[in-house]
């Protein structure tokens, strides 16, 4: 039996915010009329941790990877399913770009306002993330629900995928890959 803690479902923002991004996420949900469910958790670091979260909120948490080119001039937030292995050759081939690698924790913080373990496409609302390419597996985009961190490793949100794409990311270019 695991001692990983997951709260009951909550439909209001946190009473105190753990980061500027987390505050902006819930402000954006309110401004754009996006209903959400969330759970507070112990830091979700492993696949087993995410399975406990998935069970509570009723949908699988996406995996979001922060990547960059060799020169560290192009950055990518790649959203995929938690069970799909990341294959650089496939990713680069789908986008017709040169080889990418994992970006540094420093660049992750600088451009997306999150620490390792809390990477999320919800960072796209930050001004400093304007140049980051948003890439999503088509299978994720076609799902009814979308679940990810809210910019912290201790809170996970669930929203309708259409609300994410049509409202939250309105005006942003999202590249869909197979």
Residue pairs with C-beta under 8 A, 6 or more apart in sequence:
2 48
2 52
4 41
4 42
4 48
4 49
4 52
5 41
5 42
6 39
6 40
6 41
6 42
6 52
6 53
6 55
6 56
7 39
7 40
7 41
7 56
8 39
8 56
9 37
9 38
9 39
9 56
9 57
10 37
10 38
10 39
10 40
11 35
11 36
11 37
11 38
13 26
13 29
13 30
14 22
14 26
14 38
14 40
14 155
17 23
17 26
18 151
18 152
18 154
18 155
19 113
19 114
19 151
19 152
20 113
21 112
21 113
21 114
21 122
21 123
21 126
21 150
21 151
22 150
22 151
22 152
22 155
24 125
24 126
25 122
25 125
25 150
25 151
25 157
26 150
28 34
28 125
28 168
29 35
29 36
29 159
29 168
32 163
32 167
32 168
32 170
33 167
34 159
34 160
34 163
34 167
34 168
35 159
35 160
35 163
36 157
36 158
36 159
37 57
37 157
37 158
38 150
38 155
38 156
38 157
38 158
39 53
39 56
39 57
39 155
39 156
40 154
40 155
41 49
41 52
41 53
41 154
41 155
41 156
42 49
42 154
43 49
43 117
43 153
43 154
44 50
44 53
44 61
44 117
44 149
44 153
44 154
44 156
45 117
45 153
47 82
50 60
50 61
50 82
53 61
53 147
53 156
54 60
54 61
54 147
57 147
57 156
57 158
58 145
58 158
59 143
59 145
59 146
59 147
59 158
60 81
60 82
60 147
61 82
61 147
61 148
61 149
61 156
62 79
62 80
62 81
62 82
62 140
62 146
62 147
62 148
63 79
63 80
63 81
63 82
63 84
64 77
64 78
64 79
64 80
64 119
64 120
64 121
64 148
64 149
65 76
65 77
65 78
65 80
65 86
65 102
65 119
66 75
66 76
66 77
66 78
66 102
66 103
66 107
66 108
66 112
66 119
67 75
67 76
67 78
67 91
67 100
67 101
67 102
67 103
68 74
68 75
68 76
68 100
68 101
68 102
68 103
68 107
69 97
69 98
69 99
69 100
70 98
70 99
70 101
72 103
72 104
72 107
74 97
74 100
74 133
75 103
75 107
75 111
75 131
75 132
75 133
76 95
76 100
76 132
76 133
76 134
76 135
77 112
77 119
77 121
77 123
77 124
77 129
77 132
77 133
77 134
77 135
78 86
78 91
78 135
78 136
79 121
79 134
79 135
79 136
79 137
79 140
79 148
80 86
80 136
80 137
80 140
81 137
81 139
81 140
84 137
88 99
88 100
88 101
91 100
91 135
91 177
92 98
92 99
92 100
94 177
94 178
95 133
95 135
95 175
95 177
105 115
105 116
108 114
108 115
108 116
108 119
109 115
110 128
111 123
111 126
111 128
111 129
111 131
111 132
112 119
112 120
112 123
112 126
112 128
112 129
112 132
113 123
113 126
113 128
113 129
113 151
114 120
114 123
114 149
114 151
114 152
115 153
117 149
117 153
118 149
118 151
118 152
118 153
119 149
120 148
120 149
120 150
120 151
121 134
121 136
121 148
121 164
121 169
122 148
122 149
122 150
122 151
122 157
122 168
123 129
123 132
123 151
124 132
124 134
124 169
124 172
125 168
133 173
133 175
134 169
134 172
134 173
134 174
134 175
135 174
135 175
135 176
135 177
136 174
136 175
136 176
136 177
137 176
137 177
137 178
138 176
138 177
138 178
140 146
140 161
141 161
141 165
141 174
141 176
142 161
143 161
144 160
144 161
145 158
145 159
145 160
145 161
146 158
146 159
146 160
146 161
146 164
147 156
147 157
147 158
147 159
148 156
148 157
149 155
149 156
149 157
150 156
150 157
159 168
165 174
